[in-house]
């Protein structure tokens, strides 16, 4: 069973960070739901989205996956597609 991208693997965000870039992931994160696999622990400076997939466009909650901003869950009444573009 897949638990997350192995911690021994580098992400493109790791490469960008090493070269002085600030990185931001937006949308679905399908590379691990445990905290150690979260985008902000895998090289991204910022993350707006949710862990996993198949969430409703307005409630953002399904099977324990909640909308997150930099690892903190939050609520929004914004349509998700519009939220990603702001």
C-alpha positions as CSV (number, residue, x, y, z in Angstrom):
1,X,0.0,0.0,0.0
2,X,1.2,3.5,-0.9
3,X,1.8,5.7,2.2
4,X,3.7,8.5,0.6
5,X,6.6,9.5,-1.7
6,X,9.7,8.0,0.0
7,X,11.6,10.5,2.0
8,X,14.7,9.5,0.2
9,X,13.3,10.9,-3.0
10,X,13.8,14.6,-3.9
11,X,11.0,16.7,-5.3
12,X,11.3,19.5,-7.9
13,X,10.5,21.8,-5.0
14,X,13.7,20.6,-3.2
15,X,15.7,21.5,-6.3
16,X,14.1,24.9,-6.7
17,X,14.6,25.7,-3.0
18,X,18.3,24.8,-3.2
19,X,18.6,27.3,-6.1
20,X,17.0,30.1,-4.3
21,X,13.4,29.9,-5.5
22,X,10.3,30.1,-3.3
23,X,7.8,27.4,-4.1
24,X,4.0,27.1,-3.8
25,X,1.9,24.0,-4.4
26,X,-1.8,24.4,-5.2
27,X,-4.6,21.8,-5.4
28,X,-4.5,18.1,-4.7
29,X,-1.6,16.4,-3.0
30,X,-1.5,12.7,-3.7
31,X,2.0,12.0,-2.4
32,X,1.2,11.1,1.2
33,X,-1.3,12.1,3.9
34,X,1.0,11.8,7.0
35,X,2.5,15.0,8.2
36,X,6.0,14.0,7.2
37,X,4.8,13.7,3.5
38,X,2.9,17.0,3.4
39,X,4.0,19.5,0.7
40,X,5.6,21.9,3.2
41,X,7.7,19.0,4.5
42,X,8.7,18.0,1.0
43,X,10.3,21.2,-0.2
44,X,7.4,23.5,-0.8
45,X,7.4,26.8,1.0
46,X,3.6,27.2,0.8
47,X,0.6,24.9,0.1
48,X,-3.0,25.7,-0.6
49,X,-5.1,22.6,-1.2
50,X,-6.0,19.3,0.2
51,X,-4.5,15.9,0.8
52,X,-6.0,13.3,-1.5
53,X,-8.9,13.9,-3.8
54,X,-12.6,13.8,-4.5
55,X,-13.7,16.6,-2.3
56,X,-16.9,18.7,-2.9
57,X,-16.3,22.0,-4.5
58,X,-17.9,24.0,-1.7
59,X,-17.5,22.0,1.6
60,X,-13.9,20.9,1.0
61,X,-14.3,17.9,3.3
62,X,-14.4,14.2,2.4
63,X,-12.9,11.1,4.1
64,X,-11.0,13.3,6.6
65,X,-9.4,15.5,3.9
66,X,-9.8,19.1,4.7
67,X,-8.7,22.3,2.9
68,X,-5.3,23.4,4.1
69,X,-3.1,26.5,3.9
70,X,0.5,25.7,4.9
71,X,-0.5,22.7,7.0
72,X,-3.4,24.4,8.8
73,X,-7.0,23.4,8.1
74,X,-9.4,26.2,7.3
75,X,-12.9,26.8,6.1
76,X,-14.0,28.8,3.1
77,X,-17.3,29.3,1.3
78,X,-15.4,30.1,-2.0
79,X,-15.9,27.7,-4.9
80,X,-12.7,25.7,-5.0
81,X,-11.7,26.5,-8.6
82,X,-12.0,30.2,-7.8
83,X,-10.1,29.7,-4.6
84,X,-7.1,28.1,-6.4
85,X,-6.8,31.1,-8.7
86,X,-6.7,33.9,-6.1
